[in-house]
Amino acid sequence: MKTAIAILNWNGIDLLKKFLPSVINKTPEQIDIYVIDNGSSDDSVKFIENTFSSIKIIKLDKNYGFAKGYNIGIQRIDAEIICLLNNDIEVTASWIDPVLELFKLEKNT
């Protein structure tokens, strides 16, 4: 199943610098990683564009808040499974494997 990671961001350049590398390095390459930028006024978008070319960026025109920002952003992601991940999370090796395994087991229910 096509899977994507969606990370909502608003003015979180320091969090992205600290935590995004673990997400990139510990997520399988076939899984797309998106940052939904909620109208940041810091250099978050520029930082991602210049540092992490593999990250897909969804730019929102303003800060829609947590739930609405995610709802707008995930409508632009083409995937069967979308894992929502905070921008202040450091993941560990194989972190997404249990999630994907559960979806495989439950796909017919």
C-alpha positions as CSV (number, residue, x, y, z in Angstrom):
1,M,0.0,0.0,0.0
2,K,1.3,3.4,-0.9
3,T,2.3,5.2,2.3
4,A,3.2,8.7,3.2
5,I,4.3,10.6,6.3
6,A,2.7,14.0,6.8
7,I,4.3,16.5,9.2
8,L,2.5,19.7,10.0
9,N,4.8,22.7,10.6
10,W,4.3,26.3,11.6
11,N,7.4,28.4,12.3
12,G,9.2,25.3,13.4
13,I,12.6,25.6,11.7
14,D,14.5,24.7,14.9
15,L,12.4,21.6,15.4
16,L,12.8,20.6,11.8
17,K,16.6,21.0,12.1
18,K,16.6,18.8,15.2
19,F,14.1,16.1,14.3
20,L,13.6,15.8,10.6
21,P,16.9,14.1,9.9
22,S,15.8,11.1,12.1
23,V,12.6,10.8,10.1
24,I,14.4,10.9,6.8
25,N,17.1,8.5,7.9
26,K,14.9,6.0,9.6
27,T,12.0,5.9,7.1
28,P,12.1,3.5,4.1
29,E,12.9,5.3,0.9
30,Q,9.7,4.2,-0.8
31,I,7.6,6.2,1.7
32,D,7.1,9.8,0.7
33,I,7.6,12.4,3.5
34,Y,5.6,15.6,3.3
35,V,5.9,18.7,5.3
36,I,2.6,20.6,5.4
37,D,3.7,24.2,6.1
38,N,1.0,26.1,7.8
39,G,1.9,29.5,6.5
40,S,5.2,29.9,8.4
41,S,6.9,33.3,8.5
42,D,10.3,31.9,9.5
43,D,12.6,30.2,7.0
44,S,11.2,26.7,7.5
45,V,10.3,26.2,3.8
46,K,13.6,27.6,2.5
47,F,15.5,25.4,5.0
48,I,13.7,22.2,3.8
49,E,14.1,23.1,0.2
50,N,17.9,23.8,0.6
51,T,18.6,20.9,3.0
52,F,16.3,18.0,2.2
53,S,15.5,17.6,-1.5
54,S,13.6,14.4,-0.9
55,I,11.0,16.1,1.2
56,K,7.8,17.2,-0.5
57,I,6.4,20.5,0.7
58,I,2.8,21.5,0.8
59,K,2.6,25.2,1.3
60,L,-0.6,26.6,2.9
61,D,-1.3,30.3,2.4
62,K,-1.9,30.9,6.2
63,N,-1.9,29.2,9.5
64,Y,-5.1,27.1,9.6
65,G,-4.4,25.6,13.0
66,F,-3.6,22.0,13.8
67,A,-6.7,20.0,12.6
68,K,-7.6,22.2,9.6
69,G,-4.0,22.5,8.5
70,Y,-3.7,18.7,8.4
71,N,-7.1,18.3,6.8
72,I,-6.2,20.7,3.9
73,G,-2.7,19.3,3.5
74,I,-3.6,15.6,3.4
75,Q,-6.1,16.2,0.7
76,R,-3.0,16.9,-1.5
77,I,-1.3,13.7,-0.7
78,D,-1.8,10.7,-2.9
79,A,-1.4,7.7,-0.6
80,E,-3.5,4.9,0.8
81,I,-1.9,5.3,4.3
82,I,-1.0,8.7,5.7
83,C,0.9,8.7,9.0
84,L,0.6,12.0,10.8
85,L,3.7,12.8,12.7
86,N,4.4,15.9,14.9
87,N,7.5,18.0,13.9
88,D,9.0,17.5,17.4
89,I,9.3,13.7,17.1
90,E,12.6,11.8,16.8
91,V,11.9,8.3,15.4
92,T,13.9,5.2,15.9
93,A,14.9,2.5,13.5
94,S,12.0,0.5,12.0
95,W,9.6,2.8,13.7
96,I,6.9,2.5,11.0
97,D,7.1,-1.2,10.6
98,P,4.4,-2.0,13.3
99,V,2.1,0.6,11.8
100,L,2.4,-0.9,8.3
101,E,2.0,-4.5,9.6
102,L,-1.2,-3.6,11.4
103,F,-2.6,-2.1,8.2
104,K,-1.7,-5.3,6.3
105,L,-3.5,-7.4,8.9
106,E,-6.6,-5.2,9.0
107,K,-6.9,-4.3,5.4
108,N,-10.0,-6.4,4.8
109,T,-12.0,-5.4,7.8
